[in-house]
Amino acid sequence: MVSFPDDLLRAVDAEARRRGTTRSGLLRELADEALSKKSAARARRMAEIDRLRGPAKRRGGGVAELVKAHRP
């Protein structure tokens, strides 16, 4: 169960109707899209750190410090 303010729920329902889907279907699609974008952004950032410093050679090895130093 998820709670939304009435105005947001009306907007979700209107968008679901516009797309020809259900409220649940729309929310599932939007959640999947948002999580996929976040995962892709994380992978890009990890690749960027690898380019800057080279990939980690072994477990540990200061990886936490490297991530903290390059965290936006």
mmCIF file of the N, C-alpha and C atoms, coordinates in Angstrom:
data_MODEL
# 
_entry.id   MODEL 
# 
loop_
_atom_site.group_PDB 
_atom_site.id 
_atom_site.type_symbol 
_atom_site.label_atom_id 
_atom_site.label_alt_id 
_atom_site.label_comp_id 
_atom_site.label_asym_id 
_atom_site.label_entity_id 
_atom_site.label_seq_id 
_atom_site.pdbx_PDB_ins_code 
_atom_site.Cartn_x 
_atom_site.Cartn_y 
_atom_site.Cartn_z 
_atom_site.occupancy 
_atom_site.B_iso_or_equiv 
_atom_site.pdbx_formal_charge 
_atom_site.auth_seq_id 
_atom_site.auth_comp_id 
_atom_site.auth_asym_id 
_atom_site.auth_atom_id 
_atom_site.pdbx_PDB_model_num 
ATOM 1   N N  . MET A 1 1  ? 0.848  -1.166 0.000   1.00 0.00 ? 1  MET A N  1 
ATOM 2   C CA . MET A 1 1  ? 0.000  0.000  0.000   1.00 0.00 ? 1  MET A CA 1 
ATOM 3   C C  . MET A 1 1  ? 0.893  1.229  0.000   1.00 0.00 ? 1  MET A C  1 
ATOM 4   N N  . VAL A 1 2  ? 0.518  2.197  -0.791  1.00 0.00 ? 2  VAL A N  1 
ATOM 5   C CA . VAL A 1 2  ? 1.268  3.444  -0.912  1.00 0.00 ? 2  VAL A CA 1 
ATOM 6   C C  . VAL A 1 2  ? 0.279  4.597  -0.806  1.00 0.00 ? 2  VAL A C  1 
ATOM 7   N N  . SER A 1 3  ? 0.684  5.649  -0.128  1.00 0.00 ? 3  SER A N  1 
ATOM 8   C CA . SER A 1 3  ? -0.175 6.828  0.015   1.00 0.00 ? 3  SER A CA 1 
ATOM 9   C C  . SER A 1 3  ? 0.372  7.979  -0.807  1.00 0.00 ? 3  SER A C  1 
ATOM 10  N N  . PHE A 1 4  ? -0.528 8.691  -1.483  1.00 0.00 ? 4  PHE A N  1 
ATOM 11  C CA . PHE A 1 4  ? -0.187 9.865  -2.275  1.00 0.00 ? 4  PHE A CA 1 
ATOM 12  C C  . PHE A 1 4  ? -1.136 10.983 -1.916  1.00 0.00 ? 4  PHE A C  1 
ATOM 13  N N  . PRO A 1 5  ? -0.683 12.229 -2.003  1.00 0.00 ? 5  PRO A N  1 
ATOM 14  C CA . PRO A 1 5  ? -1.621 13.344 -1.849  1.00 0.00 ? 5  PRO A CA 1 
ATOM 15  C C  . PRO A 1 5  ? -2.666 13.268 -2.973  1.00 0.00 ? 5  PRO A C  1 
ATOM 16  N N  . ASP A 1 6  ? -3.848 13.775 -2.704  1.00 0.00 ? 6  ASP A N  1 
ATOM 17  C CA . ASP A 1 6  ? -4.946 13.691 -3.676  1.00 0.00 ? 6  ASP A CA 1 
ATOM 18  C C  . ASP A 1 6  ? -4.594 14.279 -5.032  1.00 0.00 ? 6  ASP A C  1 
ATOM 19  N N  . ASP A 1 7  ? -3.926 15.432 -5.043  1.00 0.00 ? 7  ASP A N  1 
ATOM 20  C CA . ASP A 1 7  ? -3.608 16.064 -6.326  1.00 0.00 ? 7  ASP A CA 1 
ATOM 21  C C  . ASP A 1 7  ? -2.618 15.222 -7.135  1.00 0.00 ? 7  ASP A C  1 
ATOM 22  N N  . LEU A 1 8  ? -1.660 14.589 -6.463  1.00 0.00 ? 8  LEU A N  1 
ATOM 23  C CA . LEU A 1 8  ? -0.717 13.722 -7.170  1.00 0.00 ? 8  LEU A CA 1 
ATOM 24  C C  . LEU A 1 8  ? -1.423 12.479 -7.693  1.00 0.00 ? 8  LEU A C  1 
ATOM 25  N N  . LEU A 1 9  ? -2.316 11.928 -6.905  1.00 0.00 ? 9  LEU A N  1 
ATOM 26  C CA . LEU A 1 9  ? -3.064 10.755 -7.339  1.00 0.00 ? 9  LEU A CA 1 
ATOM 27  C C  . LEU A 1 9  ? -3.930 11.076 -8.557  1.00 0.00 ? 9  LEU A C  1 
ATOM 28  N N  . ARG A 1 10 ? -4.534 12.241 -8.571  1.00 0.00 ? 10 ARG A N  1 
ATOM 29  C CA . ARG A 1 10 ? -5.317 12.658 -9.750  1.00 0.00 ? 10 ARG A CA 1 
ATOM 30  C C  . ARG A 1 10 ? -4.416 12.759 -10.982 1.00 0.00 ? 10 ARG A C  1 
ATOM 31  N N  . ALA A 1 11 ? -3.222 13.308 -10.807 1.00 0.00 ? 11 ALA A N  1 
ATOM 32  C CA . ALA A 1 11 ? -2.282 13.426 -11.930 1.00 0.00 ? 11 ALA A CA 1 
ATOM 33  C C  . ALA A 1 11 ? -1.830 12.050 -12.410 1.00 0.00 ? 11 ALA A C  1 
ATOM 34  N N  . VAL A 1 12 ? -1.588 11.133 -11.492 1.00 0.00 ? 12 VAL A N  1 
ATOM 35  C CA . VAL A 1 12 ? -1.199 9.761  -11.854 1.00 0.00 ? 12 VAL A CA 1 
ATOM 36  C C  . VAL A 1 12 ? -2.332 9.098  -12.627 1.00 0.00 ? 12 VAL A C  1 
ATOM 37  N N  . ASP A 1 13 ? -3.545 9.225  -12.137 1.00 0.00 ? 13 ASP A N  1 
ATOM 38  C CA . ASP A 1 13 ? -4.690 8.624  -12.819 1.00 0.00 ? 13 ASP A CA 1 
ATOM 39  C C  . ASP A 1 13 ? -4.893 9.213  -14.216 1.00 0.00 ? 13 ASP A C  1 
ATOM 40  N N  . ALA A 1 14 ? -4.715 10.526 -14.335 1.00 0.00 ? 14 ALA A N  1 
ATOM 41  C CA . ALA A 1 14 ? -4.872 11.168 -15.645 1.00 0.00 ? 14 ALA A CA 1 
ATOM 42  C C  . ALA A 1 14 ? -3.804 10.672 -16.616 1.00 0.00 ? 14 ALA A C  1 
ATOM 43  N N  . GLU A 1 15 ? -2.577 10.550 -16.140 1.00 0.00 ? 15 GLU A N  1 
ATOM 44  C CA . GLU A 1 15 ? -1.496 10.057 -17.011 1.00 0.00 ? 15 GLU A CA 1 
ATOM 45  C C  . GLU A 1 15 ? -1.722 8.596  -17.378 1.00 0.00 ? 15 GLU A C  1 
ATOM 46  N N  . ALA A 1 16 ? -2.205 7.798  -16.444 1.00 0.00 ? 16 ALA A N  1 
ATOM 47  C CA . ALA A 1 16 ? -2.502 6.391  -16.738 1.00 0.00 ? 16 ALA A CA 1 
ATOM 48  C C  . ALA A 1 16 ? -3.577 6.295  -17.815 1.00 0.00 ? 16 ALA A C  1 
ATOM 49  N N  . ARG A 1 17 ? -4.626 7.095  -17.698 1.00 0.00 ? 17 ARG A N  1 
ATOM 50  C CA . ARG A 1 17 ? -5.672 7.105  -18.727 1.00 0.00 ? 17 ARG A CA 1 
ATOM 51  C C  . ARG A 1 17 ? -5.100 7.527  -20.077 1.00 0.00 ? 17 ARG A C  1 
ATOM 52  N N  . ARG A 1 18 ? -4.272 8.572  -20.073 1.00 0.00 ? 18 ARG A N  1 
ATOM 53  C CA . ARG A 1 18 ? -3.679 9.075  -21.307 1.00 0.00 ? 18 ARG A CA 1 
ATOM 54  C C  . ARG A 1 18 ? -2.848 7.986  -22.000 1.00 0.00 ? 18 ARG A C  1 
ATOM 55  N N  . ARG A 1 19 ? -2.159 7.176  -21.198 1.00 0.00 ? 19 ARG A N  1 
ATOM 56  C CA . ARG A 1 19 ? -1.304 6.118  -21.753 1.00 0.00 ? 19 ARG A CA 1 
ATOM 57  C C  . ARG A 1 19 ? -2.062 4.815  -22.000 1.00 0.00 ? 19 ARG A C  1 
ATOM 58  N N  . GLY A 1 20 ? -3.308 4.780  -21.578 1.00 0.00 ? 20 GLY A N  1 
ATOM 59  C CA . GLY A 1 20 ? -4.104 3.572  -21.779 1.00 0.00 ? 20 GLY A CA 1 
ATOM 60  C C  . GLY A 1 20 ? -3.684 2.420  -20.887 1.00 0.00 ? 20 GLY A C  1 
ATOM 61  N N  . THR A 1 21 ? -3.327 2.742  -19.648 1.00 0.00 ? 21 THR A N  1 
ATOM 62  C CA . THR A 1 21 ? -2.896 1.710  -18.712 1.00 0.00 ? 21 THR A CA 1 
ATOM 63  C C  . THR A 1 21 ? -3.593 1.941  -17.374 1.00 0.00 ? 21 THR A C  1 
ATOM 64  N N  . THR A 1 22 ? -3.260 1.118  -16.417 1.00 0.00 ? 22 THR A N  1 
ATOM 65  C CA . THR A 1 22 ? -3.828 1.253  -15.073 1.00 0.00 ? 22 THR A CA 1 
ATOM 66  C C  . THR A 1 22 ? -2.901 2.099  -14.208 1.00 0.00 ? 22 THR A C  1 
ATOM 67  N N  . ARG A 1 23 ? -3.418 2.521  -13.079 1.00 0.00 ? 23 ARG A N  1 
ATOM 68  C CA . ARG A 1 23 ? -2.605 3.241  -12.100 1.00 0.00 ? 23 ARG A CA 1 
ATOM 69  C C  . ARG A 1 23 ? -1.405 2.386  -11.698 1.00 0.00 ? 23 ARG A C  1 
ATOM 70  N N  . SER A 1 24 ? -1.652 1.126  -11.374 1.00 0.00 ? 24 SER A N  1 
ATOM 71  C CA . SER A 1 24 ? -0.559 0.232  -10.978 1.00 0.00 ? 24 SER A CA 1 
ATOM 72  C C  . SER A 1 24 ? 0.455  0.052  -12.097 1.00 0.00 ? 24 SER A C  1 
ATOM 73  N N  . GLY A 1 25 ? -0.036 -0.093 -13.317 1.00 0.00 ? 25 GLY A N  1 
ATOM 74  C CA . GLY A 1 25 ? 0.858  -0.257 -14.459 1.00 0.00 ? 25 GLY A CA 1 
ATOM 75  C C  . GLY A 1 25 ? 1.739  0.962  -14.662 1.00 0.00 ? 25 GLY A C  1 
ATOM 76  N N  . LEU A 1 26 ? 1.157  2.135  -14.537 1.00 0.00 ? 26 LEU A N  1 
ATOM 77  C CA . LEU A 1 26 ? 1.920  3.371  -14.695 1.00 0.00 ? 26 LEU A CA 1 
ATOM 78  C C  . LEU A 1 26 ? 2.960  3.498  -13.594 1.00 0.00 ? 26 LEU A C  1 
ATOM 79  N N  . LEU A 1 27 ? 2.557  3.267  -12.356 1.00 0.00 ? 27 LEU A N  1 
ATOM 80  C CA . LEU A 1 27 ? 3.498  3.388  -11.246 1.00 0.00 ? 27 LEU A CA 1 
ATOM 81  C C  . LEU A 1 27 ? 4.638  2.380  -11.373 1.00 0.00 ? 27 LEU A C  1 
ATOM 82  N N  . ARG A 1 28 ? 4.335  1.181  -11.825 1.00 0.00 ? 28 ARG A N  1 
ATOM 83  C CA . ARG A 1 28 ? 5.372  0.159  -12.045 1.00 0.00 ? 28 ARG A CA 1 
ATOM 84  C C  . ARG A 1 28 ? 6.359  0.633  -13.116 1.00 0.00 ? 28 ARG A C  1 
ATOM 85  N N  . GLU A 1 29 ? 5.814  1.171  -14.213 1.00 0.00 ? 29 GLU A N  1 
ATOM 86  C CA . GLU A 1 29 ? 6.647  1.665  -15.313 1.00 0.00 ? 29 GLU A CA 1 
ATOM 87  C C  . GLU A 1 29 ? 7.537  2.823  -14.852 1.00 0.00 ? 29 GLU A C  1 
ATOM 88  N N  . LEU A 1 30 ? 6.962  3.768  -14.119 1.00 0.00 ? 30 LEU A N  1 
ATOM 89  C CA . LEU A 1 30 ? 7.733  4.915  -13.656 1.00 0.00 ? 30 LEU A CA 1 
ATOM 90  C C  . LEU A 1 30 ? 8.805  4.505  -12.652 1.00 0.00 ? 30 LEU A C  1 
ATOM 91  N N  . ALA A 1 31 ? 8.476  3.588  -11.758 1.00 0.00 ? 31 ALA A N  1 
ATOM 92  C CA . ALA A 1 31 ? 9.468  3.119  -10.781 1.00 0.00 ? 31 ALA A CA 1 
ATOM 93  C C  . ALA A 1 31 ? 10.608 2.398  -11.485 1.00 0.00 ? 31 ALA A C  1 
ATOM 94  N N  . ASP A 1 32 ? 10.279 1.541  -12.445 1.00 0.00 ? 32 ASP A N  1 
ATOM 95  C CA . ASP A 1 32 ? 11.307 0.822  -13.182 1.00 0.00 ? 32 ASP A CA 1 
ATOM 96  C C  . ASP A 1 32 ? 12.214 1.792  -13.929 1.00 0.00 ? 32 ASP A C  1 
ATOM 97  N N  . GLU A 1 33 ? 11.621 2.787  -14.569 1.00 0.00 ? 33 GLU A N  1 
ATOM 98  C CA . GLU A 1 33 ? 12.397 3.782  -15.316 1.00 0.00 ? 33 GLU A CA 1 
ATOM 99  C C  . GLU A 1 33 ? 13.334 4.558  -14.393 1.00 0.00 ? 33 GLU A C  1 
ATOM 100 N N  . ALA A 1 34 ? 12.825 5.004  -13.256 1.00 0.00 ? 34 ALA A N  1 
ATOM 101 C CA . ALA A 1 34 ? 13.641 5.781  -12.315 1.00 0.00 ? 34 ALA A CA 1 
ATOM 102 C C  . ALA A 1 34 ? 14.791 4.944  -11.759 1.00 0.00 ? 34 ALA A C  1 
ATOM 103 N N  . LEU A 1 35 ? 14.504 3.700  -11.393 1.00 0.00 ? 35 LEU A N  1 
ATOM 104 C CA . LEU A 1 35 ? 15.549 2.845  -10.836 1.00 0.00 ? 35 LEU A CA 1 
ATOM 105 C C  . LEU A 1 35 ? 16.583 2.467  -11.892 1.00 0.00 ? 35 LEU A C  1 
ATOM 106 N N  . SER A 1 36 ? 16.146 2.268  -13.121 1.00 0.00 ? 36 SER A N  1 
ATOM 107 C CA . SER A 1 36 ? 17.082 1.960  -14.208 1.00 0.00 ? 36 SER A CA 1 
ATOM 108 C C  . SER A 1 36 ? 18.010 3.138  -14.468 1.00 0.00 ? 36 SER A C  1 
ATOM 109 N N  . LYS A 1 37 ? 17.458 4.352  -14.456 1.00 0.00 ? 37 LYS A N  1 
ATOM 110 C CA . LYS A 1 37 ? 18.283 5.546  -14.661 1.00 0.00 ? 37 LYS A CA 1 
ATOM 111 C C  . LYS A 1 37 ? 19.313 5.687  -13.548 1.00 0.00 ? 37 LYS A C  1 
ATOM 112 N N  . LYS A 1 38 ? 18.899 5.427  -12.318 1.00 0.00 ? 38 LYS A N  1 
ATOM 113 C CA . LYS A 1 38 ? 19.814 5.546  -11.186 1.00 0.00 ? 38 LYS A CA 1 
ATOM 114 C C  . LYS A 1 38 ? 20.930 4.513  -11.301 1.00 0.00 ? 38 LYS A C  1 
ATOM 115 N N  . SER A 1 39 ? 20.588 3.303  -11.693 1.00 0.00 ? 39 SER A N  1 
ATOM 116 C CA . SER A 1 39 ? 21.584 2.255  -11.852 1.00 0.00 ? 39 SER A CA 1 
ATOM 117 C C  . SER A 1 39 ? 22.562 2.599  -12.977 1.00 0.00 ? 39 SER A C  1 
ATOM 118 N N  . ALA A 1 40 ? 22.048 3.117  -14.079 1.00 0.00 ? 40 ALA A N  1 
ATOM 119 C CA . ALA A 1 40 ? 22.907 3.503  -15.200 1.00 0.00 ? 40 ALA A CA 1 
ATOM 120 C C  . ALA A 1 40 ? 23.831 4.648  -14.798 1.00 0.00 ? 40 ALA A C  1 
ATOM 121 N N  . ALA A 1 41 ? 23.313 5.610  -14.052 1.00 0.00 ? 41 ALA A N  1 
ATOM 122 C CA . ALA A 1 41 ? 24.135 6.733  -13.593 1.00 0.00 ? 41 ALA A CA 1 
ATOM 123 C C  . ALA A 1 41 ? 25.240 6.234  -12.667 1.00 0.00 ? 41 ALA A C  1 
ATOM 124 N N  . ARG A 1 42 ? 24.917 5.283  -11.801 1.00 0.00 ? 42 ARG A N  1 
ATOM 125 C CA . ARG A 1 42 ? 25.912 4.711  -10.890 1.00 0.00 ? 42 ARG A CA 1 
ATOM 126 C C  . ARG A 1 42 ? 27.000 3.993  -11.681 1.00 0.00 ? 42 ARG A C  1 
ATOM 127 N N  . ALA A 1 43 ? 26.606 3.234  -12.698 1.00 0.00 ? 43 ALA A N  1 
ATOM 128 C CA . ALA A 1 43 ? 27.585 2.517  -13.518 1.00 0.00 ? 43 ALA A CA 1 
ATOM 129 C C  . ALA A 1 43 ? 28.483 3.500  -14.271 1.00 0.00 ? 43 ALA A C  1 
ATOM 130 N N  . ARG A 1 44 ? 27.898 4.585  -14.793 1.00 0.00 ? 44 ARG A N  1 
ATOM 131 C CA . ARG A 1 44 ? 28.715 5.605  -15.476 1.00 0.00 ? 44 ARG A CA 1 
ATOM 132 C C  . ARG A 1 44 ? 29.718 6.227  -14.518 1.00 0.00 ? 44 ARG A C  1 
ATOM 133 N N  . ARG A 1 45 ? 29.270 6.515  -13.307 1.00 0.00 ? 45 ARG A N  1 
ATOM 134 C CA . ARG A 1 45 ? 30.163 7.129  -12.311 1.00 0.00 ? 45 ARG A CA 1 
ATOM 135 C C  . ARG A 1 45 ? 31.287 6.171  -11.934 1.00 0.00 ? 45 ARG A C  1 
ATOM 136 N N  . MET A 1 46 ? 30.971 4.906  -11.771 1.00 0.00 ? 46 MET A N  1 
ATOM 137 C CA . MET A 1 46 ? 32.004 3.921  -11.444 1.00 0.00 ? 46 MET A CA 1 
ATOM 138 C C  . MET A 1 46 ? 33.021 3.825  -12.579 1.00 0.00 ? 46 MET A C  1 
ATOM 139 N N  . ALA A 1 47 ? 32.558 3.845  -13.813 1.00 0.00 ? 47 ALA A N  1 
ATOM 140 C CA . ALA A 1 47 ? 33.456 3.801  -14.964 1.00 0.00 ? 47 ALA A CA 1 
ATOM 141 C C  . ALA A 1 47 ? 34.329 5.047  -14.998 1.00 0.00 ? 47 ALA A C  1 
ATOM 142 N N  . GLU A 1 48 ? 33.747 6.191  -14.648 1.00 0.00 ? 48 GLU A N  1 
ATOM 143 C CA . GLU A 1 48 ? 34.509 7.434  -14.609 1.00 0.00 ? 48 GLU A CA 1 
ATOM 144 C C  . GLU A 1 48 ? 35.623 7.356  -13.567 1.00 0.00 ? 48 GLU A C  1 
ATOM 145 N N  . ILE A 1 49 ? 35.314 6.825  -12.396 1.00 0.00 ? 49 ILE A N  1 
ATOM 146 C CA . ILE A 1 49 ? 36.326 6.665  -11.349 1.00 0.00 ? 49 ILE A CA 1 
ATOM 147 C C  . ILE A 1 49 ? 37.409 5.704  -11.832 1.00 0.00 ? 49 ILE A C  1 
ATOM 148 N N  . ASP A 1 50 ? 37.025 4.619  -12.492 1.00 0.00 ? 50 ASP A N  1 
ATOM 149 C CA . ASP A 1 50 ? 38.020 3.688  -13.045 1.00 0.00 ? 50 ASP A CA 1 
ATOM 150 C C  . ASP A 1 50 ? 38.944 4.395  -14.029 1.00 0.00 ? 50 ASP A C  1 
ATOM 151 N N  . ARG A 1 51 ? 38.379 5.259  -14.877 1.00 0.00 ? 51 ARG A N  1 
ATOM 152 C CA . ARG A 1 51 ? 39.215 5.992  -15.845 1.00 0.00 ? 51 ARG A CA 1 
ATOM 153 C C  . ARG A 1 51 ? 40.172 6.936  -15.135 1.00 0.00 ? 51 ARG A C  1 
ATOM 154 N N  . LEU A 1 52 ? 39.701 7.557  -14.055 1.00 0.00 ? 52 LEU A N  1 
ATOM 155 C CA . LEU A 1 52 ? 40.544 8.509  -13.332 1.00 0.00 ? 52 LEU A CA 1 
ATOM 156 C C  . LEU A 1 52 ? 41.662 7.829  -12.543 1.00 0.00 ? 52 LEU A C  1 
ATOM 157 N N  . ARG A 1 53 ? 41.337 6.744  -11.897 1.00 0.00 ? 53 ARG A N  1 
ATOM 158 C CA . ARG A 1 53 ? 42.267 6.110  -10.965 1.00 0.00 ? 53 ARG A CA 1 
ATOM 159 C C  . ARG A 1 53 ? 42.672 4.696  -11.334 1.00 0.00 ? 53 ARG A C  1 
ATOM 160 N N  . GLY A 1 54 ? 42.033 4.140  -12.343 1.00 0.00 ? 54 GLY A N  1 
ATOM 161 C CA . GLY A 1 54 ? 42.275 2.746  -12.679 1.00 0.00 ? 54 GLY A CA 1 
ATOM 162 C C  . GLY A 1 54 ? 41.368 1.860  -11.857 1.00 0.00 ? 54 GLY A C  1 
ATOM 163 N N  . PRO A 1 55 ? 41.058 0.690  -12.378 1.00 0.00 ? 55 PRO A N  1 
ATOM 164 C CA . PRO A 1 55 ? 40.165 -0.213 -11.641 1.00 0.00 ? 55 PRO A CA 1 
ATOM 165 C C  . PRO A 1 55 ? 40.818 -0.711 -10.354 1.00 0.00 ? 55 PRO A C  1 
ATOM 166 N N  . ALA A 1 56 ? 39.979 -1.061 -9.396  1.00 0.00 ? 56 ALA A N  1 
ATOM 167 C CA . ALA A 1 56 ? 40.471 -1.609 -8.131  1.00 0.00 ? 56 ALA A CA 1 
ATOM 168 C C  . ALA A 1 56 ? 41.215 -2.904 -8.405  1.00 0.00 ? 56 ALA A C  1 
ATOM 169 N N  . LYS A 1 57 ? 42.340 -3.075 -7.755  1.00 0.00 ? 57 LYS A N  1 
ATOM 170 C CA . LYS A 1 57 ? 43.185 -4.252 -7.984  1.00 0.00 ? 57 LYS A CA 1 
ATOM 171 C C  . LYS A 1 57 ? 42.778 -5.440 -7.118  1.00 0.00 ? 57 LYS A C  1 
ATOM 172 N N  . ARG A 1 58 ? 42.230 -5.161 -5.961  1.00 0.00 ? 58 ARG A N  1 
ATOM 173 C CA . ARG A 1 58 ? 41.860 -6.228 -5.041  1.00 0.00 ? 58 ARG A CA 1 
ATOM 174 C C  . ARG A 1 58 ? 40.756 -5.731 -4.128  1.00 0.00 ? 58 ARG A C  1 
ATOM 175 N N  . ARG A 1 59 ? 40.249 -6.620 -3.304  1.00 0.00 ? 59 ARG A N  1 
ATOM 176 C CA . ARG A 1 59 ? 39.228 -6.222 -2.333  1.00 0.00 ? 59 ARG A CA 1 
ATOM 177 C C  . ARG A 1 59 ? 39.820 -5.214 -1.373  1.00 0.00 ? 59 ARG A C  1 
ATOM 178 N N  . GLY A 1 60 ? 39.005 -4.309 -0.963  1.00 0.00 ? 60 GLY A N  1 
ATOM 179 C CA . GLY A 1 60 ? 39.497 -3.292 -0.030  1.00 0.00 ? 60 GLY A CA 1 
ATOM 180 C C  . GLY A 1 60 ? 40.395 -2.325 -0.764  1.00 0.00 ? 60 GLY A C  1 
ATOM 181 N N  . GLY A 1 61 ? 41.596 -2.158 -0.298  1.00 0.00 ? 61 GLY A N  1 
ATOM 182 C CA . GLY A 1 61 ? 42.562 -1.329 -0.986  1.00 0.00 ? 61 GLY A CA 1 
ATOM 183 C C  . GLY A 1 61 ? 42.176 0.134  -1.068  1.00 0.00 ? 61 GLY A C  1 
ATOM 184 N N  . GLY A 1 62 ? 41.434 0.629  -0.096  1.00 0.00 ? 62 GLY A N  1 
ATOM 185 C CA . GLY A 1 62 ? 41.096 2.043  -0.092  1.00 0.00 ? 62 GLY A CA 1 
ATOM 186 C C  . GLY A 1 62 ? 39.952 2.425  -1.009  1.00 0.00 ? 62 GLY A C  1 
ATOM 187 N N  . VAL A 1 63 ? 39.158 1.461  -1.438  1.00 0.00 ? 63 VAL A N  1 
ATOM 188 C CA . VAL A 1 63 ? 38.055 1.751  -2.351  1.00 0.00 ? 63 VAL A CA 1 
ATOM 189 C C  . VAL A 1 63 ? 37.067 2.730  -1.713  1.00 0.00 ? 63 VAL A C  1 
ATOM 190 N N  . ALA A 1 64 ? 36.754 2.545  -0.442  1.00 0.00 ? 64 ALA A N  1 
ATOM 191 C CA . ALA A 1 64 ? 35.804 3.441  0.222   1.00 0.00 ? 64 ALA A CA 1 
ATOM 192 C C  . ALA A 1 64 ? 36.315 4.877  0.208   1.00 0.00 ? 64 ALA A C  1 
ATOM 193 N N  . GLU A 1 65 ? 37.587 5.061  0.474   1.00 0.00 ? 65 GLU A N  1 
ATOM 194 C CA . GLU A 1 65 ? 38.169 6.404  0.462   1.00 0.00 ? 65 GLU A CA 1 
ATOM 195 C C  . GLU A 1 65 ? 38.117 6.987  -0.949  1.00 0.00 ? 65 GLU A C  1 
ATOM 196 N N  . LEU A 1 66 ? 38.367 6.173  -1.960  1.00 0.00 ? 66 LEU A N  1 
ATOM 197 C CA . LEU A 1 66 ? 38.317 6.629  -3.351  1.00 0.00 ? 66 LEU A CA 1 
ATOM 198 C C  . LEU A 1 66 ? 36.907 7.080  -3.721  1.00 0.00 ? 66 LEU A C  1 
ATOM 199 N N  . VAL A 1 67 ? 35.922 6.292  -3.346  1.00 0.00 ? 67 VAL A N  1 
ATOM 200 C CA . VAL A 1 67 ? 34.533 6.659  -3.647  1.00 0.00 ? 67 VAL A CA 1 
ATOM 201 C C  . VAL A 1 67 ? 34.162 7.948  -2.935  1.00 0.00 ? 67 VAL A C  1 
ATOM 202 N N  . LYS A 1 68 ? 34.513 8.071  -1.664  1.00 0.00 ? 68 LYS A N  1 
ATOM 203 C CA . LYS A 1 68 ? 34.204 9.290  -0.910  1.00 0.00 ? 68 LYS A CA 1 
ATOM 204 C C  . LYS A 1 68 ? 34.888 10.504 -1.523  1.00 0.00 ? 68 LYS A C  1 
ATOM 205 N N  . ALA A 1 69 ? 36.111 10.351 -1.991  1.00 0.00 ? 69 ALA A N  1 
ATOM 206 C CA . ALA A 1 69 ? 36.846 11.479 -2.562  1.00 0.00 ? 69 ALA A CA 1 
ATOM 207 C C  . ALA A 1 69 ? 36.229 11.955 -3.854  1.00 0.00 ? 69 ALA A C  1 
ATOM 208 N N  . HIS A 1 70 ? 35.538 11.071 -4.570  1.00 0.00 ? 70 HIS A N  1 
ATOM 209 C CA . HIS A 1 70 ? 34.973 11.425 -5.862  1.00 0.00 ? 70 HIS A CA 1 
ATOM 210 C C  . HIS A 1 70 ? 33.457 11.554 -5.838  1.00 0.00 ? 70 HIS A C  1 
ATOM 211 N N  . ARG A 1 71 ? 32.874 11.488 -4.666  1.00 0.00 ? 71 ARG A N  1 
ATOM 212 C CA . ARG A 1 71 ? 31.422 11.607 -4.541  1.00 0.00 ? 71 ARG A CA 1 
ATOM 213 C C  . ARG A 1 71 ? 31.001 13.046 -4.806  1.00 0.00 ? 71 ARG A C  1 
ATOM 214 N N  . PRO A 1 72 ? 29.972 13.227 -5.639  1.00 0.00 ? 72 PRO A N  1 
ATOM 215 C CA . PRO A 1 72 ? 29.517 14.605 -5.906  1.00 0.00 ? 72 PRO A CA 1 
ATOM 216 C C  . PRO A 1 72 ? 28.900 15.248 -4.673  1.00 0.00 ? 72 PRO A C  1 
# 
